Amino acid sequence: MAGVEFKFMGLDEFREDLQKVVSKYPDKAETEVYHLAGAWTKDVNEKLRGAVNHPDTGKRPLTKSWKRSRSFGGMAGAEMVAVEITNTAPHWHLIENGHRVLADPNMAAAFHSGKLDRSKRKGRRKGKSPKLKYLGNARPRHCAQDTREEWDNGIFSGHIAKFIDKTLKEENL
């Protein structure tokens, strides 16, 4: 047993290859996280599709209102890449979190029975405004919250693992 000897060949080359990967990593990581933010918004849009986008309302569709912005920083010498995702539609928070419904009871009844045709309306009626009554709450969709929870439970880590494997494969490691 005393005559056993270990030699590590190629360890210095492996260390140099890893340093190359680490030097390229911040730029690639920034791009990858930015693309993952786009994939996240597509997942949210799939949950929204058909549920809230009404072409007659004249409002910009919620699925077209996503904005991504990059932010950099870090603490204690660690690099951090983050992407902030916001939906700029003015009614997004109402869809995501729900809201109170105030309406003219007669118009609401006509709308729910299918007798109200939005295409024939010409804007607000001049004259006395109807008395609005509280008709209940619109249910919250929680599309962004549900998607965030799904991504926290494995989708994000799966994407990152694929990215790391691809990066190491590019350097033949």
PEBEL-V350404 format. One line per field, one symbol per residue. phi: phi as a letter, one per 30 degrees, with the letter a starting at -180 (. if undefined). Layout:
# PEBEL-V350404
phi: ???
This chain:
# PEBEL-V350404
phi: .dcdbcbcciddddddddddddddeedddeddddddddddddddddddeidbdcdddiddeddccdbcbdbbllbhicdbbbbccbcdddcdddddciadccadeddddddddicccddcdcjdddkdddddbdckcddddhddddddddddckddddddddddddddddchc
